[in-house]
Amino acid sequence: MTRKRIVVMGFMANCPIAGVVWQHIHYIVGLQRLGHEVYYIEDSARLPYDPTTYEVTNDFSYALDTLARLSRQFGFEERWAFCARYLPEQPCHGLSRTKVLELYRTADAILNICGSQELNDDLRACERILYVESDPGVEQIRVDKGDAEAREYLGRHHALFTFGENIGRPECPLPTEPFQWWPTRQPVVTDFWKTDAPPLQGALLSSVANWNTSGLKDIEWRGEHYLWSKTLEFLKFIEAPIRAGEPFQLATSVKDLETTERLLAHDWRFTSPDQLSIDHDLYREFLRNSKGEFTVAKDQYVRLNTGWFSDRSACYLAAGRPVITQETGFTRLFGGRRGLFAFRTIDEIAEAVREINADYATHSRAAYEIAVEHFEATKVVGALLERAGI
Protein backbone atom coordinates (compact mmCIF):
# COMPACT_ATOMS: atom_id res chain seq x y z
CA MET A 1 0.00 0.00 0.00
CA THR A 2 1.33 3.45 -0.96
CA ARG A 3 2.03 5.72 2.02
CA LYS A 4 -0.81 8.23 2.43
CA ARG A 5 -1.31 11.34 4.52
CA ILE A 6 -4.35 10.63 6.68
CA VAL A 7 -6.07 12.79 9.28
CA VAL A 8 -8.20 11.18 12.00
CA MET A 9 -10.82 13.52 13.46
CA GLY A 10 -12.97 12.71 16.46
CA PHE A 11 -13.75 13.65 20.05
CA MET A 12 -11.45 11.76 22.43
CA ALA A 13 -10.15 15.03 23.94
CA ASN A 14 -13.55 16.72 23.83
CA CYS A 15 -15.03 13.72 25.69
CA PRO A 16 -12.00 11.94 27.21
CA ILE A 17 -13.79 8.80 28.47
CA ALA A 18 -11.69 5.63 28.36
CA GLY A 19 -13.89 3.71 25.93
CA VAL A 20 -13.99 6.71 23.58
CA VAL A 21 -10.20 7.09 23.80
CA TRP A 22 -9.63 3.47 22.77
CA GLN A 23 -12.05 3.82 19.85
CA HIS A 24 -9.86 6.54 18.38
CA ILE A 25 -6.47 5.08 19.31
CA HIS A 26 -7.22 1.88 17.41
CA TYR A 27 -7.75 3.90 14.20
CA ILE A 28 -4.58 5.95 14.72
CA VAL A 29 -2.34 2.98 15.48
CA GLY A 30 -3.90 0.77 12.81
CA LEU A 31 -3.16 3.42 10.18
CA GLN A 32 0.36 3.91 11.56
CA ARG A 33 1.06 0.18 11.27
CA LEU A 34 0.01 0.26 7.64
CA GLY A 35 2.80 2.78 7.12
CA HIS A 36 0.72 5.92 6.69
CA GLU A 37 1.52 9.47 7.83
CA VAL A 38 -1.17 9.90 10.48
CA TYR A 39 -2.41 13.04 12.24
CA TYR A 40 -5.12 13.53 14.86
CA ILE A 41 -7.14 16.76 14.93
CA GLU A 42 -10.12 18.07 16.90
CA ASP A 43 -11.53 21.28 15.48
CA SER A 44 -14.94 21.62 17.07
CA ALA A 45 -17.37 24.31 18.16
CA ARG A 46 -18.53 22.02 21.00
CA LEU A 47 -17.43 22.78 24.55
CA PRO A 48 -15.17 20.05 26.00
CA TYR A 49 -16.06 17.82 28.94
CA ASP A 50 -13.73 17.56 31.94
CA PRO A 51 -14.32 14.13 33.58
CA THR A 52 -12.49 15.14 36.77
CA THR A 53 -14.99 17.91 37.51
CA TYR A 54 -17.97 16.41 35.62
CA GLU A 55 -18.38 19.74 33.83
CA VAL A 56 -18.78 20.92 30.27
CA THR A 57 -16.59 24.00 30.15
CA ASN A 58 -14.77 26.36 27.79
CA ASP A 59 -11.51 25.48 29.61
CA PHE A 60 -9.66 23.08 27.29
CA SER A 61 -6.59 22.44 29.50
CA TYR A 62 -7.69 18.88 30.32
CA ALA A 63 -8.21 18.18 26.61
CA LEU A 64 -4.69 19.40 25.82
CA ASP A 65 -3.18 17.30 28.60
CA THR A 66 -5.07 14.27 27.30
CA LEU A 67 -3.77 14.64 23.74
CA ALA A 68 -0.20 15.34 24.85
CA ARG A 69 -0.18 12.22 27.04
CA LEU A 70 -1.81 9.96 24.45
CA SER A 71 0.47 11.20 21.67
CA ARG A 72 3.53 10.21 23.70
CA GLN A 73 2.10 6.78 24.51
CA PHE A 74 0.92 5.96 21.00
CA GLY A 75 3.45 7.67 18.79
CA PHE A 76 1.76 10.71 17.28
CA GLU A 77 3.77 13.42 19.04
CA GLU A 78 3.88 16.65 17.04
CA ARG A 79 1.04 15.31 14.87
CA TRP A 80 -1.99 16.46 16.80
CA ALA A 81 -4.03 19.62 17.17
CA PHE A 82 -6.87 20.87 19.33
CA CYS A 83 -8.65 23.89 17.88
CA ALA A 84 -11.20 25.57 20.15
CA ARG A 85 -13.53 26.82 17.43
CA TYR A 86 -16.12 27.73 20.09
CA LEU A 87 -14.00 30.71 21.19
CA PRO A 88 -13.97 33.97 19.17
CA GLU A 89 -10.20 33.82 18.57
CA GLN A 90 -10.38 30.08 17.69
CA PRO A 91 -7.03 29.17 19.32
CA CYS A 92 -5.21 26.13 17.97
CA HIS A 93 -2.78 24.09 20.10
CA GLY A 94 -0.38 21.34 19.16
CA LEU A 95 -0.06 21.93 15.44
CA SER A 96 -0.44 25.52 14.25
CA ARG A 97 -3.61 26.69 12.55
CA THR A 98 -1.57 27.13 9.36
CA LYS A 99 -0.48 23.49 9.48
CA VAL A 100 -4.02 22.30 10.20
CA LEU A 101 -5.37 24.15 7.16
CA GLU A 102 -2.58 22.71 5.04
CA LEU A 103 -3.53 19.21 6.16
CA TYR A 104 -7.16 19.82 5.23
CA ARG A 105 -6.03 20.75 1.71
CA THR A 106 -3.42 18.02 1.22
CA ALA A 107 -4.69 14.97 3.12
CA ASP A 108 -5.39 11.87 1.05
CA ALA A 109 -8.23 11.13 3.48
CA ILE A 110 -9.85 12.54 6.60
CA LEU A 111 -11.65 10.02 8.81
CA ASN A 112 -14.65 11.55 10.59
CA ILE A 113 -14.91 9.12 13.51
CA CYS A 114 -18.47 8.63 14.82
CA GLY A 115 -19.55 11.45 12.50
CA SER A 116 -18.54 13.79 15.33
CA GLN A 117 -16.79 16.51 13.31
CA GLU A 118 -18.73 19.51 12.04
CA LEU A 119 -17.91 20.37 8.44
CA ASN A 120 -16.75 23.97 8.73
CA ASP A 121 -15.68 26.05 5.74
CA ASP A 122 -12.00 25.12 6.25
CA LEU A 123 -12.72 21.40 6.16
CA ARG A 124 -14.70 21.66 2.97
CA ALA A 125 -11.36 22.16 1.21
CA CYS A 126 -10.91 18.39 1.45
CA GLU A 127 -12.91 16.23 -0.96
CA ARG A 128 -12.00 12.93 0.72
CA ILE A 129 -13.71 13.03 4.09
CA LEU A 130 -14.86 9.57 5.17
CA TYR A 131 -17.85 9.36 7.50
CA VAL A 132 -17.53 6.51 10.03
CA GLU A 133 -20.81 5.87 11.83
CA SER A 134 -20.81 3.95 15.13
CA ASP A 135 -24.54 4.41 15.92
CA PRO A 136 -26.49 3.01 12.95
CA GLY A 137 -30.07 4.02 12.37
CA VAL A 138 -30.21 7.63 13.46
CA GLU A 139 -28.89 9.29 10.30
CA GLN A 140 -30.57 6.88 7.87
CA ILE A 141 -33.93 7.63 9.47
CA ARG A 142 -33.30 11.39 9.60
CA VAL A 143 -32.71 11.33 5.85
CA ASP A 144 -35.78 9.12 5.26
CA LYS A 145 -37.91 11.63 7.20
CA GLY A 146 -36.75 14.47 4.94
CA ASP A 147 -34.17 16.11 7.19
CA ALA A 148 -32.37 18.44 4.78
CA GLU A 149 -29.57 19.21 7.24
CA ALA A 150 -28.68 15.53 7.67
CA ARG A 151 -28.81 14.94 3.92
CA GLU A 152 -26.54 17.93 3.21
CA TYR A 153 -24.05 16.92 5.92
CA LEU A 154 -23.76 13.30 4.78
CA GLY A 155 -23.60 14.37 1.14
CA ARG A 156 -20.43 16.37 1.84
CA HIS A 157 -18.52 13.13 2.52
CA HIS A 158 -16.55 11.15 -0.05
CA ALA A 159 -17.83 7.83 1.36
CA LEU A 160 -20.13 6.71 4.18
CA PHE A 161 -19.29 3.78 6.48
CA THR A 162 -21.42 2.24 9.22
CA PHE A 163 -21.09 -0.30 12.03
CA GLY A 164 -24.58 -1.41 10.98
CA GLU A 165 -23.21 -4.12 8.72
CA ASN A 166 -26.67 -5.33 7.69
CA ILE A 167 -27.77 -1.93 6.40
CA GLY A 168 -28.73 -2.22 2.74
CA ARG A 169 -29.59 -5.93 3.09
CA PRO A 170 -33.13 -7.39 3.11
CA GLU A 171 -32.94 -8.40 6.78
CA CYS A 172 -32.48 -4.77 7.91
CA PRO A 173 -35.40 -2.38 7.24
CA LEU A 174 -33.34 0.82 7.45
CA PRO A 175 -33.51 2.91 4.25
CA THR A 176 -30.32 3.81 2.41
CA GLU A 177 -31.41 6.15 -0.38
CA PRO A 178 -29.94 8.34 -1.73
CA PHE A 179 -26.59 7.19 -0.34
CA GLN A 180 -24.30 4.17 -0.57
CA TRP A 181 -23.49 2.86 2.91
CA TRP A 182 -20.44 0.63 3.28
CA PRO A 183 -20.11 -1.85 6.16
CA THR A 184 -17.23 -1.51 8.59
CA ARG A 185 -16.55 -2.33 12.25
CA GLN A 186 -14.44 -1.13 15.14
CA PRO A 187 -10.72 -1.79 14.57
CA VAL A 188 -8.82 -3.24 17.55
CA VAL A 189 -5.05 -3.46 17.97
CA THR A 190 -5.25 -6.94 19.43
CA ASP A 191 -1.75 -7.00 20.96
CA PHE A 192 -2.75 -4.05 23.17
CA TRP A 193 -5.30 -6.35 24.83
CA LYS A 194 -3.91 -9.86 24.53
CA THR A 195 -3.11 -11.69 27.74
CA ASP A 196 -2.00 -15.30 28.08
CA ALA A 197 -2.99 -15.42 31.75
CA PRO A 198 -6.42 -16.82 32.65
CA PRO A 199 -8.61 -14.67 34.89
CA LEU A 200 -8.17 -15.07 38.62
CA GLN A 201 -10.40 -17.41 40.55
CA GLY A 202 -13.67 -15.63 41.29
CA ALA A 203 -13.50 -13.27 38.31
CA LEU A 204 -16.94 -12.35 37.00
CA LEU A 205 -18.64 -11.75 33.68
CA SER A 206 -18.70 -7.97 33.51
CA SER A 207 -19.37 -4.93 31.37
CA VAL A 208 -19.04 -1.15 31.46
CA ALA A 209 -22.18 0.90 30.87
CA ASN A 210 -23.56 4.42 31.07
CA TRP A 211 -26.82 3.64 32.84
CA ASN A 212 -28.26 7.14 32.94
CA THR A 213 -28.22 8.15 29.27
CA SER A 214 -31.00 10.43 28.11
CA GLY A 215 -33.45 9.73 25.32
CA LEU A 216 -32.01 12.38 22.98
CA LYS A 217 -31.24 9.77 20.31
CA ASP A 218 -34.52 7.88 20.61
CA ILE A 219 -36.17 7.46 17.20
CA GLU A 220 -39.80 7.74 16.11
CA TRP A 221 -40.12 6.07 12.72
CA ARG A 222 -43.00 4.55 10.79
CA GLY A 223 -45.18 4.31 13.87
CA GLU A 224 -42.54 2.72 16.10
CA HIS A 225 -40.47 4.12 18.98
CA TYR A 226 -36.84 2.90 19.10
CA LEU A 227 -34.78 3.49 22.25
CA TRP A 228 -31.11 4.47 22.33
CA SER A 229 -30.39 3.72 26.00
CA LYS A 230 -29.40 0.20 27.10
CA THR A 231 -31.11 0.57 30.47
CA LEU A 232 -34.40 -1.13 29.61
CA GLU A 233 -32.56 -3.93 27.78
CA PHE A 234 -30.58 -4.73 30.94
CA LEU A 235 -33.80 -4.72 32.96
CA LYS A 236 -35.46 -7.13 30.51
CA PHE A 237 -32.78 -9.64 31.47
CA ILE A 238 -32.52 -8.73 35.16
CA GLU A 239 -32.86 -12.40 36.17
CA ALA A 240 -29.89 -13.50 34.03
CA PRO A 241 -27.35 -13.89 36.89
CA ILE A 242 -29.73 -16.02 38.96
CA ARG A 243 -30.65 -18.16 35.96
CA ALA A 244 -26.96 -18.54 35.09
CA GLY A 245 -26.08 -19.46 38.66
CA GLU A 246 -23.44 -16.79 39.22
CA PRO A 247 -23.17 -13.00 39.75
CA PHE A 248 -22.65 -10.55 36.90
CA GLN A 249 -20.72 -7.31 37.38
CA LEU A 250 -21.38 -3.84 35.96
CA ALA A 251 -19.05 -0.86 36.11
CA THR A 252 -21.79 1.74 36.16
CA SER A 253 -23.61 4.19 38.38
CA VAL A 254 -27.34 3.60 38.83
CA LYS A 255 -28.75 6.72 40.44
CA ASP A 256 -32.19 5.31 41.18
CA LEU A 257 -32.18 3.52 44.57
CA GLU A 258 -35.17 1.28 43.80
CA THR A 259 -33.57 0.05 40.57
CA THR A 260 -30.25 -0.52 42.35
CA GLU A 261 -31.96 -2.65 45.00
CA ARG A 262 -33.77 -4.70 42.34
CA LEU A 263 -30.52 -5.41 40.53
CA LEU A 264 -28.69 -6.35 43.73
CA ALA A 265 -31.53 -8.70 44.65
CA HIS A 266 -30.99 -10.49 41.32
CA ASP A 267 -27.25 -11.01 41.94
CA TRP A 268 -25.88 -8.06 39.99
CA ARG A 269 -22.76 -6.53 41.48
CA PHE A 270 -21.43 -3.04 40.89
CA THR A 271 -18.09 -1.31 40.74
CA SER A 272 -17.56 2.42 40.42
CA PRO A 273 -16.96 3.56 36.82
CA ASP A 274 -15.33 6.83 37.86
CA GLN A 275 -11.65 5.87 37.73
CA LEU A 276 -12.17 3.50 34.79
CA SER A 277 -13.71 6.37 32.85
CA ILE A 278 -10.70 8.67 33.14
CA ASP A 279 -7.87 6.11 32.93
CA HIS A 280 -7.77 4.14 29.69
CA ASP A 281 -5.08 1.79 31.04
CA LEU A 282 -7.17 1.00 34.14
CA TYR A 283 -10.16 0.42 31.85
CA ARG A 284 -8.11 -2.07 29.87
CA GLU A 285 -7.10 -3.92 33.05
CA PHE A 286 -10.72 -4.14 34.15
CA LEU A 287 -11.59 -5.95 30.93
CA ARG A 288 -8.53 -8.19 31.11
CA ASN A 289 -9.23 -9.11 34.74
CA SER A 290 -12.82 -10.12 33.99
CA LYS A 291 -13.95 -13.66 33.23
CA GLY A 292 -15.65 -12.35 30.11
CA GLU A 293 -18.41 -9.96 29.15
CA PHE A 294 -22.15 -10.13 29.54
CA THR A 295 -23.93 -7.19 27.95
CA VAL A 296 -26.97 -6.09 26.02
CA ALA A 297 -27.38 -3.94 22.91
CA LYS A 298 -29.46 -0.84 22.38
CA ASP A 299 -33.08 -1.42 21.42
CA GLN A 300 -32.48 0.38 18.09
CA TYR A 301 -29.74 -2.02 17.07
CA VAL A 302 -31.69 -5.10 18.10
CA ARG A 303 -35.13 -4.47 16.61
CA LEU A 304 -33.73 -2.98 13.40
CA ASN A 305 -31.40 -5.99 13.02
CA THR A 306 -28.53 -3.67 12.11
CA GLY A 307 -25.64 -6.12 12.56
CA TRP A 308 -23.95 -3.64 14.94
CA PHE A 309 -21.28 -4.96 17.31
CA SER A 310 -19.78 -3.26 20.35
CA ASP A 311 -16.24 -1.86 20.24
CA ARG A 312 -15.90 -2.79 23.92
CA SER A 313 -16.98 -6.37 23.24
CA ALA A 314 -14.31 -6.56 20.53
CA CYS A 315 -11.73 -5.55 23.16
CA TYR A 316 -12.93 -8.29 25.53
CA LEU A 317 -12.48 -10.77 22.66
CA ALA A 318 -8.96 -9.50 21.98
CA ALA A 319 -8.14 -10.09 25.65
CA GLY A 320 -9.22 -13.71 25.25
CA ARG A 321 -12.34 -13.11 27.31
CA PRO A 322 -15.53 -14.76 25.98
CA VAL A 323 -18.50 -12.52 25.26
CA ILE A 324 -22.24 -13.10 25.71
CA THR A 325 -24.15 -10.32 23.99
CA GLN A 326 -27.57 -9.58 22.55
CA GLU A 327 -28.19 -10.57 18.95
CA THR A 328 -28.34 -7.67 16.49
CA GLY A 329 -27.84 -9.76 13.36
CA PHE A 330 -24.03 -9.78 13.66
CA THR A 331 -23.90 -13.59 13.67
CA ARG A 332 -24.44 -13.48 9.91
CA LEU A 333 -20.79 -12.41 9.81
CA PHE A 334 -19.01 -13.85 12.85
CA GLY A 335 -19.52 -15.46 16.25
CA GLY A 336 -22.60 -17.11 17.61
CA ARG A 337 -20.90 -20.12 19.18
CA ARG A 338 -17.44 -20.71 20.67
CA GLY A 339 -15.97 -17.60 22.31
CA LEU A 340 -18.81 -15.30 21.24
CA PHE A 341 -22.44 -16.10 22.06
CA ALA A 342 -25.50 -14.19 20.85
CA PHE A 343 -28.76 -14.36 22.77
CA ARG A 344 -32.38 -13.39 22.35
CA THR A 345 -33.76 -15.18 25.42
CA ILE A 346 -32.71 -15.59 29.03
CA ASP A 347 -32.41 -19.36 28.52
CA GLU A 348 -29.74 -18.73 25.87
CA ILE A 349 -27.79 -16.61 28.36
CA ALA A 350 -27.80 -19.38 30.96
CA GLU A 351 -26.75 -21.97 28.38
CA ALA A 352 -23.87 -19.78 27.16
CA VAL A 353 -22.58 -19.41 30.73
CA ARG A 354 -22.71 -23.19 31.21
CA GLU A 355 -20.78 -23.77 27.97
CA ILE A 356 -18.08 -21.27 28.89
CA ASN A 357 -17.68 -22.76 32.36
CA ALA A 358 -17.44 -26.28 30.95
CA ASP A 359 -14.39 -25.46 28.78
CA TYR A 360 -13.11 -21.97 29.52
CA ALA A 361 -9.72 -22.44 27.82
CA THR A 362 -11.33 -23.33 24.48
CA HIS A 363 -13.70 -20.37 24.59
CA SER A 364 -10.88 -18.04 25.60
CA ARG A 365 -8.78 -19.09 22.60
CA ALA A 366 -11.79 -18.83 20.29
CA ALA A 367 -12.54 -15.30 21.55
CA TYR A 368 -9.02 -14.13 20.72
CA GLU A 369 -9.12 -15.81 17.31
CA ILE A 370 -12.38 -14.01 16.45
CA ALA A 371 -10.77 -10.68 17.36
CA VAL A 372 -7.71 -11.36 15.19
CA GLU A 373 -9.72 -12.57 12.22
CA HIS A 374 -12.50 -9.96 12.23
CA PHE A 375 -11.33 -6.90 14.19
CA GLU A 376 -7.56 -6.58 13.77
CA ALA A 377 -6.96 -2.87 13.20
CA THR A 378 -4.77 -3.12 10.12
CA LYS A 379 -7.36 -5.35 8.40
CA VAL A 380 -10.32 -3.12 9.25
CA VAL A 381 -8.78 0.24 8.39
CA GLY A 382 -7.06 -1.21 5.32
CA ALA A 383 -10.40 -2.47 4.00
CA LEU A 384 -12.03 0.87 4.77
CA LEU A 385 -9.44 2.80 2.77
CA GLU A 386 -9.63 0.34 -0.11
CA ARG A 387 -13.41 0.58 -0.33
CA ALA A 388 -13.17 4.37 -0.29
CA GLY A 389 -10.69 4.26 -3.16
CA ILE A 390 -7.90 5.86 -1.12
C-alpha positions in Angstrom: 0.0 0.0 0.0 1.3 3.4 -1.0 2.0 5.7 2.0 -0.8 8.2 2.4 -1.3 11.3 4.5 -4.3 10.6 6.7 -6.1 12.8 9.3 -8.2 11.2 12.0 -10.8 13.5 13.5 -13.0 12.7 16.5 -13.7 13.7 20.0 -11.4 11.8 22.4 -10.2 15.0 23.9 -13.6 16.7 23.8 -15.0 13.7 25.7 -12.0 11.9 27.2 -13.8 8.8 28.5 -11.7 5.6 28.4 -13.9 3.7 25.9 -14.0 6.7 23.6 -10.2 7.1 23.8 -9.6 3.5 22.8 -12.1 3.8 19.8 -9.9 6.5 18.4 -6.5 5.1 19.3 -7.2 1.9 17.4 -7.7 3.9 14.2 -4.6 6.0 14.7 -2.3 3.0 15.5 -3.9 0.8 12.8 -3.2 3.4 10.2 0.4 3.9 11.6 1.1 0.2 11.3 0.0 0.3 7.6 2.8 2.8 7.1 0.7 5.9 6.7 1.5 9.5 7.8 -1.2 9.9 10.5 -2.4 13.0 12.2 -5.1 13.5 14.9 -7.1 16.8 14.9 -10.1 18.1 16.9 -11.5 21.3 15.5 -14.9 21.6 17.1 -17.4 24.3 18.2 -18.5 22.0 21.0 -17.4 22.8 24.6 -15.2 20.1 26.0 -16.1 17.8 28.9 -13.7 17.6 31.9 -14.3 14.1 33.6 -12.5 15.1 36.8 -15.0 17.9 37.5 -18.0 16.4 35.6 -18.4 19.7 33.8 -18.8 20.9 30.3 -16.6 24.0 30.1 -14.8 26.4 27.8 -11.5 25.5 29.6 -9.7 23.1 27.3 -6.6 22.4 29.5 -7.7 18.9 30.3 -8.2 18.2 26.6 -4.7 19.4 25.8 -3.2 17.3 28.6 -5.1 14.3 27.3 -3.8 14.6 23.7 -0.2 15.3 24.8 -0.2 12.2 27.0 -1.8 10.0 24.4 0.5 11.2 21.7 3.5 10.2 23.7 2.1 6.8 24.5 0.9 6.0 21.0 3.5 7.7 18.8 1.8 10.7 17.3 3.8 13.4 19.0 3.9 16.7 17.0 1.0 15.3 14.9 -2.0 16.5 16.8 -4.0 19.6 17.2 -6.9 20.9 19.3 -8.6 23.9 17.9 -11.2 25.6 20.1 -13.5 26.8 17.4 -16.1 27.7 20.1 -14.0 30.7 21.2 -14.0 34.0 19.2 -10.2 33.8 18.6 -10.4 30.1 17.7 -7.0 29.2 19.3 -5.2 26.1 18.0 -2.8 24.1 20.1 -0.4 21.3 19.2 -0.1 21.9 15.4 -0.4 25.5 14.2 -3.6 26.7 12.6 -1.6 27.1 9.4 -0.5 23.5 9.5 -4.0 22.3 10.2 -5.4 24.2 7.2 -2.6 22.7 5.0 -3.5 19.2 6.2 -7.2 19.8 5.2 -6.0 20.8 1.7 -3.4 18.0 1.2 -4.7 15.0 3.1 -5.4 11.9 1.1 -8.2 11.1 3.5 -9.9 12.5 6.6 -11.7 10.0 8.8 -14.6 11.6 10.6 -14.9 9.1 13.5 -18.5 8.6 14.8 -19.5 11.5 12.5 -18.5 13.8 15.3 -16.8 16.5 13.3 -18.7 19.5 12.0 -17.9 20.4 8.4 -16.7 24.0 8.7 -15.7 26.0 5.7 -12.0 25.1 6.3 -12.7 21.4 6.2 -14.7 21.7 3.0 -11.4 22.2 1.2 -10.9 18.4 1.4 -12.9 16.2 -1.0 -12.0 12.9 0.7 -13.7 13.0 4.1 -14.9 9.6 5.2 -17.8 9.4 7.5 -17.5 6.5 10.0 -20.8 5.9 11.8 -20.8 4.0 15.1 -24.5 4.4 15.9 -26.5 3.0 13.0 -30.1 4.0 12.4 -30.2 7.6 13.5 -28.9 9.3 10.3 -30.6 6.9 7.9 -33.9 7.6 9.5 -33.3 11.4 9.6 -32.7 11.3 5.8 -35.8 9.1 5.3 -37.9 11.6 7.2 -36.8 14.5 4.9 -34.2 16.1 7.2 -32.4 18.4 4.8 -29.6 19.2 7.2 -28.7 15.5 7.7 -28.8 14.9 3.9 -26.5 17.9 3.2 -24.0 16.9 5.9 -23.8 13.3 4.8 -23.6 14.4 1.1 -20.4 16.4 1.8 -18.5 13.1 2.5 -16.6 11.1 0.0 -17.8 7.8 1.4 -20.1 6.7 4.2 -19.3 3.8 6.5 -21.4 2.2 9.2 -21.1 -0.3 12.0 -24.6 -1.4 11.0 -23.2 -4.1 8.7 -26.7 -5.3 7.7 -27.8 -1.9 6.4 -28.7 -2.2 2.7 -29.6 -5.9 3.1 -33.1 -7.4 3.1 -32.9 -8.4 6.8 -32.5 -4.8 7.9 -35.4 -2.4 7.2 -33.3 0.8 7.4 -33.5 2.9 4.3 -30.3 3.8 2.4 -31.4 6.1 -0.4 -29.9 8.3 -1.7 -26.6 7.2 -0.3 -24.3 4.2 -0.6 -23.5 2.9 2.9 -20.4 0.6 3.3 -20.1 -1.8 6.2 -17.2 -1.5 8.6 -16.6 -2.3 12.3 -14.4 -1.1 15.1 -10.7 -1.8 14.6 -8.8 -3.2 17.5 -5.0 -3.5 18.0 -5.3 -6.9 19.4 -1.7 -7.0 21.0 -2.8 -4.1 23.2 -5.3 -6.4 24.8 -3.9 -9.9 24.5 -3.1 -11.7 27.7 -2.0 -15.3 28.1 -3.0 -15.4 31.7 -6.4 -16.8 32.6 -8.6 -14.7 34.9 -8.2 -15.1 38.6 -10.4 -17.4 40.6 -13.7 -15.6 41.3 -13.5 -13.3 38.3 -16.9 -12.3 37.0 -18.6 -11.7 33.7 -18.7 -8.0 33.5 -19.4 -4.9 31.4 -19.0 -1.1 31.5 -22.2 0.9 30.9 -23.6 4.4 31.1 -26.8 3.6 32.8 -28.3 7.1 32.9 -28.2 8.2 29.3 -31.0 10.4 28.1 -33.4 9.7 25.3 -32.0 12.4 23.0 -31.2 9.8 20.3 -34.5 7.9 20.6 -36.2 7.5 17.2 -39.8 7.7 16.1 -40.1 6.1 12.7 -43.0 4.5 10.8 -45.2 4.3 13.9 -42.5 2.7 16.1 -40.5 4.1 19.0 -36.8 2.9 19.1 -34.8 3.5 22.2 -31.1 4.5 22.3 -30.4 3.7 26.0 -29.4 0.2 27.1 -31.1 0.6 30.5 -34.4 -1.1 29.6 -32.6 -3.9 27.8 -30.6 -4.7 30.9 -33.8 -4.7 33.0 -35.5 -7.1 30.5 -32.8 -9.6 31.5 -32.5 -8.7 35.2 -32.9 -12.4 36.2 -29.9 -13.5 34.0 -27.4 -13.9 36.9 -29.7 -16.0 39.0 -30.6 -18.2 36.0 -27.0 -18.5 35.1 -26.1 -19.5 38.7 -23.4 -16.8 39.2 -23.2 -13.0 39.8 -22.7 -10.6 36.9 -20.7 -7.3 37.4 -21.4 -3.8 36.0 -19.1 -0.9 36.1 -21.8 1.7 36.2 -23.6 4.2 38.4 -27.3 3.6 38.8 -28.7 6.7 40.4 -32.2 5.3 41.2 -32.2 3.5 44.6 -35.2 1.3 43.8 -33.6 0.0 40.6 -30.2 -0.5 42.3 -32.0 -2.7 45.0 -33.8 -4.7 42.3 -30.5 -5.4 40.5 -28.7 -6.3 43.7 -31.5 -8.7 44.6 -31.0 -10.5 41.3 -27.2 -11.0 41.9 -25.9 -8.1 40.0 -22.8 -6.5 41.5 -21.4 -3.0 40.9 -18.1 -1.3 40.7 -17.6 2.4 40.4 -17.0 3.6 36.8 -15.3 6.8 37.9 -11.6 5.9 37.7 -12.2 3.5 34.8 -13.7 6.4 32.9 -10.7 8.7 33.1 -7.9 6.1 32.9 -7.8 4.1 29.7 -5.1 1.8 31.0 -7.2 1.0 34.1 -10.2 0.4 31.8 -8.1 -2.1 29.9 -7.1 -3.9 33.0 -10.7 -4.1 34.2 -11.6 -5.9 30.9 -8.5 -8.2 31.1 -9.2 -9.1 34.7 -12.8 -10.1 34.0 -13.9 -13.7 33.2 -15.6 -12.3 30.1 -18.4 -10.0 29.1 -22.1 -10.1 29.5 -23.9 -7.2 28.0 -27.0 -6.1 26.0 -27.4 -3.9 22.9 -29.5 -0.8 22.4 -33.1 -1.4 21.4 -32.5 0.4 18.1 -29.7 -2.0 17.1 -31.7 -5.1 18.1 -35.1 -4.5 16.6 -33.7 -3.0 13.4 -31.4 -6.0 13.0 -28.5 -3.7 12.1 -25.6 -6.1 12.6 -23.9 -3.6 14.9 -21.3 -5.0 17.3 -19.8 -3.3 20.4 -16.2 -1.9 20.2 -15.9 -2.8 23.9 -17.0 -6.4 23.2 -14.3 -6.6 20.5 -11.7 -5.5 23.2 -12.9 -8.3 25.5 -12.5 -10.8 22.7 -9.0 -9.5 22.0 -8.1 -10.1 25.7 -9.2 -13.7 25.2 -12.3 -13.1 27.3 -15.5 -14.8 26.0 -18.5 -12.5 25.3 -22.2 -13.1 25.7 -24.2 -10.3 24.0 -27.6 -9.6 22.5 -28.2 -10.6 18.9 -28.3 -7.7 16.5 -27.8 -9.8 13.4 -24.0 -9.8 13.7 -23.9 -13.6 13.7 -24.4 -13.5 9.9 -20.8 -12.4 9.8 -19.0 -13.8 12.8 -19.5 -15.5 16.2 -22.6 -17.1 17.6 -20.9 -20.1 19.2 -17.4 -20.7 20.7 -16.0 -17.6 22.3 -18.8 -15.3 21.2 -22.4 -16.1 22.1 -25.5 -14.2 20.9 -28.8 -14.4 22.8 -32.4 -13.4 22.3 -33.8 -15.2 25.4 -32.7 -15.6 29.0 -32.4 -19.4 28.5 -29.7 -18.7 25.9 -27.8 -16.6 28.4 -27.8 -19.4 31.0 -26.7 -22.0 28.4 -23.9 -19.8 27.2 -22.6 -19.4 30.7 -22.7 -23.2 31.2 -20.8 -23.8 28.0 -18.1 -21.3 28.9 -17.7 -22.8 32.4 -17.4 -26.3 30.9 -14.4 -25.5 28.8 -13.1 -22.0 29.5 -9.7 -22.4 27.8 -11.3 -23.3 24.5 -13.7 -20.4 24.6 -10.9 -18.0 25.6 -8.8 -19.1 22.6 -11.8 -18.8 20.3 -12.5 -15.3 21.5 -9.0 -14.1 20.7 -9.1 -15.8 17.3 -12.4 -14.0 16.5 -10.8 -10.7 17.4 -7.7 -11.4 15.2 -9.7 -12.6 12.2 -12.5 -10.0 12.2 -11.3 -6.9 14.2 -7.6 -6.6 13.8 -7.0 -2.9 13.2 -4.8 -3.1 10.1 -7.4 -5.3 8.4 -10.3 -3.1 9.3 -8.8 0.2 8.4 -7.1 -1.2 5.3 -10.4 -2.5 4.0 -12.0 0.9 4.8 -9.4 2.8 2.8 -9.6 0.3 -0.1 -13.4 0.6 -0.3 -13.2 4.4 -0.3 -10.7 4.3 -3.2 -7.9 5.9 -1.1 
